[in-house]
């Protein structure tokens, strides 16, 4: 019997039990839809993480203060007073450094505009923050050297902060807001970067001159971090080494002493983000594979029942000349058709649900051809494996016994 003949017989048989065929294919439909959708969500998550890190700045190096110790108790990273504005000035003289932005964040400040308020982070910094962290201004201006030199009480707001204050960017520029009860004039609002979450939003912040923040909120000249933009990505290893040497010299550290600061690069952040995204994607694929396996078990179970129901048919066909491979081929083709049919429906379902699923987890998810091809190939394998044993069982039936079967 040819493949085309087996295909014709299989389709006719499956149409006879259309409801059972549809229910059997349901497991594969769910598995394929899950595989395509979850792959898209995983890829969207990885892209979002990469874009989020890229939005932090170009060729970025971040120097963080070390941890403080109280007795034997170690504080959080950045809690020690190991970085100063002198360190930032020294780093700016290193060859290959494009810009340096000293940073002194003050968390959980309350900003009030009229009757509205928001709790956010105030960061004292310099005009180079815009270049280092890749911020663009949509209304007004960014901080200026004069603002820093005079310690003026001016502030730049993130767009999410403006929204939280029930204001619009064009209206709030030029007005005054209170930060922990101290009045500041709004001089600018930045362009939105997006990609934020409820816990971390790159558009929810306040930037003020570092001199004003140190004088009014923190005191002293210490910094929490120093953001460094490197002119060329190929110079990052050299600049990292030079920064380490400069800071160790500034801090009078002995040759055997550990660094009292932490230096991280954008490349490291990207590597960590990619690793986390890959782990998440593998986990999601594992869930989809389990659904596919369950679908395959359903097909195998249905085909075994079908063999039992069609014992006399098998015996009759063998008695009039059908070979073992003809019988086995028919059942194998039936199982494969059920699986591939489920794959087609599953891919169509995935095209409908992937977007809403991605929106629910706040990522842009689009089904890929690679994901759909993988799902289709997986369904083909599942169909063949699920149909192989029932096909062999049908092929091995003795025609004499099969004809006497009741």
C-alpha positions in Angstrom: 0.0 0.0 0.0 1.4 3.4 -1.0 1.8 6.4 1.3 -1.0 8.2 -0.5 -3.4 5.3 -0.1 -2.5 5.1 3.6 -3.1 8.8 3.9 -6.5 8.5 2.2 -7.6 5.7 4.5 -6.3 7.5 7.6 -8.2 10.7 6.8 -11.4 8.8 6.1 -11.1 6.9 9.4 -10.3 10.0 11.4 -13.4 11.8 9.9 -15.5 8.9 11.1 -14.6 9.7 14.7 -14.2 13.4 14.3 -15.0 14.3 18.0 -12.5 11.7 19.3 -9.9 12.9 16.9 -10.3 16.5 18.0 -10.1 15.6 21.7 -7.0 13.5 21.0 -5.4 16.4 19.2 -6.2 18.8 22.0 -3.1 17.9 24.0 -0.9 18.6 21.0 -2.7 21.8 20.3 -2.1 23.1 23.9 1.5 21.9 23.8 2.3 23.5 20.5 0.6 26.8 21.4 2.4 26.8 24.7 5.8 26.2 23.1 5.4 28.9 20.5 4.0 31.5 22.9 6.5 30.8 25.7 9.4 30.9 23.3 8.2 34.3 22.1 7.8 35.5 25.7 11.3 34.3 26.6 12.8 36.0 23.6 10.9 39.2 24.4 12.1 39.1 27.9 15.7 38.7 26.8 15.3 41.6 24.3 13.7 43.8 27.0 16.6 43.1 29.4 19.2 43.9 26.8 17.4 47.1 25.7 17.1 48.1 29.4 20.8 47.7 30.0 21.7 49.4 26.7 19.5 52.4 27.7 21.5 52.8 30.9 24.3 54.3 28.8 26.9 53.8 26.1 30.0 51.7 26.9 29.1 52.2 30.6 31.4 51.5 33.6 29.9 51.9 37.0 32.1 52.4 40.1 30.2 51.7 43.4 31.4 52.5 46.9 32.3 49.6 49.1 30.4 48.2 52.0 30.5 49.6 55.5 31.1 47.4 58.6 29.6 47.9 62.0 31.5 45.5 64.3 31.2 42.2 62.4 28.1 43.3 60.5 28.6 44.0 56.8 26.4 46.7 55.3 25.0 46.8 51.8 27.3 47.6 48.8 27.6 51.3 48.4 27.1 52.1 52.1 30.7 53.0 52.8 32.1 56.5 52.3 34.9 55.4 50.0 34.2 57.5 46.9 34.5 61.3 46.7 34.2 64.0 44.0 38.0 63.9 43.9 37.8 60.3 42.7 35.4 61.4 39.9 37.8 64.2 38.9 40.8 61.8 38.8 38.8 59.3 36.6 37.9 62.1 34.2 41.6 62.5 33.4 42.1 58.9 32.2 42.7 58.4 28.5 39.7 56.9 26.8 37.1 58.3 29.2 34.4 60.3 27.4 32.4 61.5 30.4 32.2 61.0 34.1 29.1 61.6 36.3 29.4 61.5 40.1 26.2 60.3 41.7 24.8 60.6 45.2 21.3 59.1 45.3 18.8 59.8 48.1 16.1 57.1 48.2 12.5 57.5 49.1 12.2 61.3 49.0 8.8 62.8 48.8 8.2 65.3 45.9 5.1 67.5 46.1 3.5 69.5 43.3 0.4 71.3 44.3 -1.9 68.7 45.9 -0.1 65.7 44.4 2.9 63.8 45.6 5.2 60.9 44.7 7.9 58.9 46.5 11.0 58.4 44.3 14.8 58.7 44.3 16.6 62.0 44.1 20.1 61.7 42.6 22.7 64.4 42.9 24.8 64.6 39.8 26.4 66.8 37.1 25.5 67.7 33.5 27.5 64.7 32.3 24.8 62.4 33.7 22.8 63.0 30.5 25.6 61.7 28.3 26.7 58.9 30.5 23.2 57.5 31.1 21.9 58.3 27.7 19.1 60.8 28.8 17.4 63.1 26.3 15.4 66.2 27.4 11.9 66.6 25.9 11.1 69.9 27.7 13.3 72.5 29.3 17.0 71.8 29.8 19.3 69.4 31.7 21.6 70.5 34.6 24.3 73.0 33.7 27.8 73.6 35.1 26.5 76.8 36.6 23.8 74.9 38.5 26.4 72.6 40.0 29.0 75.4 40.7 26.4 77.5 42.6 24.5 74.6 44.2 21.2 75.9 42.8 18.0 74.3 43.9 16.9 73.1 40.4 15.7 69.7 39.4 15.1 67.6 36.3 12.2 65.1 36.5 11.6 61.8 34.8 8.4 61.4 32.8 6.9 58.8 35.1 7.4 61.2 38.1 5.6 63.9 36.1 2.7 61.5 35.5 2.6 60.5 39.1 2.3 64.2 40.1 -0.7 64.5 37.7 1.2 67.0 35.6 2.2 67.3 32.0 5.9 67.9 30.9 5.2 71.2 29.2 3.2 72.6 32.2 5.5 71.5 35.0 8.7 73.0 33.6 9.3 76.4 35.3 7.2 75.6 38.3 8.4 74.8 41.9 8.1 71.4 43.6 8.9 70.5 47.2 11.4 67.7 47.8 11.2 66.6 51.5 9.9 70.1 52.2 12.6 72.0 50.3 11.5 74.0 47.2 13.2 73.2 43.9 12.5 74.7 40.5 11.8 72.3 37.7 14.1 73.1 34.7 13.5 70.0 32.5 11.7 66.7 31.9 13.5 63.8 30.1 12.3 61.6 27.3 10.8 58.3 28.4 12.9 55.2 28.2 10.2 52.7 29.0 10.8 49.1 30.0 10.1 49.7 33.7 8.3 47.5 36.3 6.5 48.2 39.5 9.7 47.8 41.4 12.1 49.6 39.1 11.2 52.3 36.6 14.0 54.1 34.7 11.6 57.0 34.1 10.8 57.7 37.8 13.6 59.9 39.3 14.8 63.3 40.2 18.1 64.8 39.1 19.5 67.8 41.0 23.0 69.4 41.2 25.2 67.2 43.3 26.4 70.2 45.3 22.8 71.0 46.3 22.1 67.4 47.3 25.2 67.1 49.4 24.6 70.4 51.1 20.8 69.9 51.8 20.4 66.1 52.1 23.6 64.1 52.7 26.4 66.4 53.8 30.1 66.0 53.0 31.6 65.2 49.6 31.0 61.4 49.5 29.5 59.6 46.6 27.5 56.4 46.2 28.7 55.7 42.7 30.5 57.2 39.7 29.2 56.5 36.2 31.8 56.4 33.5 31.3 56.5 29.7 34.1 55.1 27.6 34.7 56.6 24.2 35.3 53.2 22.4 34.1 49.8 23.5 37.5 48.3 22.8 39.1 50.6 25.4 36.9 49.3 28.2 39.5 46.7 29.6 42.2 49.4 29.6 40.0 52.0 31.2 38.7 49.6 33.8 42.3 48.7 34.8 43.3 52.4 34.9 40.3 53.3 37.1 41.2 50.5 39.5 44.8 51.7 39.7 43.8 55.4 40.1 41.3 54.7 42.9 43.6 52.4 44.8 46.2 55.2 44.7 43.7 57.8 45.8 42.6 55.6 48.7 46.1 54.7 49.8 45.4 51.0 49.6 48.3 48.6 50.3 49.2 46.1 47.6 47.7 43.3 49.6 44.5 45.2 50.5 41.2 44.5 48.8 39.5 47.2 46.8 37.1 49.3 48.8 35.0 49.9 45.7 33.3 47.7 43.0 33.7 48.2 39.3 31.2 46.7 36.9 30.9 47.1 33.1 27.9 47.1 30.8 29.3 43.8 29.3 29.0 42.1 32.6 25.5 43.3 33.1 24.6 42.1 29.6 26.1 38.7 30.3 24.2 38.3 33.6 21.0 39.4 31.9 21.4 37.0 29.0 22.1 34.2 31.4 19.0 34.9 33.4 16.9 35.2 30.3 18.3 31.9 28.9 17.4 30.2 32.2 13.9 31.6 32.1 13.5 30.5 28.5 14.7 27.0 29.2 12.2 26.8 32.1 9.4 27.9 29.9 10.3 25.5 27.1 10.4 22.7 29.7 6.8 23.5 30.7 5.7 23.4 27.0 7.6 20.1 26.4 5.6 18.5 29.3 2.4 19.6 27.6 3.6 18.0 24.4 4.5 14.8 26.1 1.0 14.7 27.7 -0.5 15.2 24.2 1.6 12.4 22.8 0.4 10.0 25.6 -3.1 11.0 24.7 -2.5 10.1 21.0 -0.9 6.7 22.0 -3.8 5.9 24.3 -6.4 6.7 21.6 -4.5 4.6 19.0 -4.2 1.6 21.3 -8.0 1.8 21.8 -8.5 2.1 18.1 -6.4 -1.1 17.5 -8.7 -3.0 19.9 -11.8 -1.7 18.2 -10.6 -2.6 14.8 -9.3 -6.2 15.4 -11.7 -7.8 12.9 -11.0 -5.1 10.3 -7.3 -5.8 10.6 -7.9 -9.6 10.4 -10.0 -9.1 7.3 -7.5 -6.9 5.6 -4.7 -9.4 6.3 -6.8 -12.3 5.1 -7.2 -10.6 1.7 -3.5 -9.8 1.3 -2.6 -6.8 3.4 1.0 -7.0 4.6 2.1 -6.3 8.2 3.8 -3.1 7.0 0.6 -1.9 5.4 -1.3 -2.3 8.6 1.4 -0.7 10.7 1.7 2.2 8.2 -1.9 3.0 8.3 -2.0 3.4 12.1 1.3 5.3 12.1 -0.1 7.7 9.5 -3.2 8.2 11.5 -1.2 9.2 14.6 1.0 11.5 12.7 -2.0 13.2 11.0 -3.6 13.8 14.4 -0.3 15.3 15.8 0.4 17.5 12.8 -3.2 18.7 12.6 -2.9 19.6 16.3 0.3 21.4 15.5 -1.3 23.5 12.8 -4.2 24.5 15.1 -1.8 25.1 17.9 0.3 27.5 15.9 -2.8 29.4 14.8 -3.8 29.6 18.4 -0.3 30.8 19.4 -0.5 33.6 16.9 -3.7 34.8 18.6 -2.6 34.5 22.3 1.1 35.4 22.2 0.6 39.1 22.1 -1.8 39.2 25.1 0.4 36.8 27.1 3.4 39.1 26.5 1.4 42.2 27.4 0.3 40.4 30.7 4.0 40.1 31.7 5.0 43.5 30.3 7.2 42.3 27.4 6.8 42.5 23.6 6.3 38.9 22.4 6.0 38.0 18.8 5.9 34.4 17.5 9.1 33.6 15.5 9.4 31.3 12.5 12.1 29.4 14.4 9.7 28.8 17.3 6.9 27.7 15.0 9.3 25.4 13.0 10.5 23.9 16.3 6.9 23.3 17.5 5.9 21.7 14.2 9.0 19.4 14.2 8.3 18.5 17.9 4.7 17.6 17.0 5.9 15.4 14.1 8.3 13.5 16.5 5.5 13.2 19.1 3.1 11.8 16.5 5.6 9.2 15.2 6.6 8.1 18.7 3.0 8.0 19.9 1.9 5.9 16.9 4.8 3.5 16.6 3.8 1.0 19.4 0.1 0.9 18.5 1.1 0.4 14.8 3.4 -2.4 15.7 0.7 -4.0 17.9 -1.8 -3.9 15.0 0.8 -5.3 12.5 1.6 -8.3 14.7 -2.1 -9.4 15.1 -2.6 -12.9 13.9 -5.3 -12.8 11.1 -6.9 -16.1 12.2 -7.3 -14.9 15.8 -8.4 -11.5 14.6 -11.2 -12.9 12.5 -12.5 -14.9 15.5 -12.3 -11.8 17.8 -15.6 -10.7 19.2 
